[in-house]
């Protein structure tokens, strides 16, 4: 069975997470810039000496598709790379994947089926 791992991490931890994933042989991933908030409901930053409340915090969303036997290794790699020990380190979600279709390969199958056999 295949799983989709979705991880929300701090942007500054991306290179550390990528290094940990590469160390276990995981290279393919999708990275999306997102904004969100967790239990801390935003943060307060200092801007020109004044506190400014930031409600939605920039994060990166990583999407990685792996086989079942790699799920725990990928989770451990993400945790090792993303951990700071402060609130807002992120979250990891694991979902089942019903189908995982490579468009190029599926197109070739369709094209083969549509062409009549040669005599």
Secondary structure, DSSP 8 states (H G I E B T S, - for coil): -EEEEEEEE-GGGHHHHHHHHHHTT----EEEEEEE--TT-SEEEEETTEEEEESSEEEEEEEEEEEGGGHHHHHHHHHHHH--SSTT-EEEEEEEES----HHHHHHHHHHHHS----
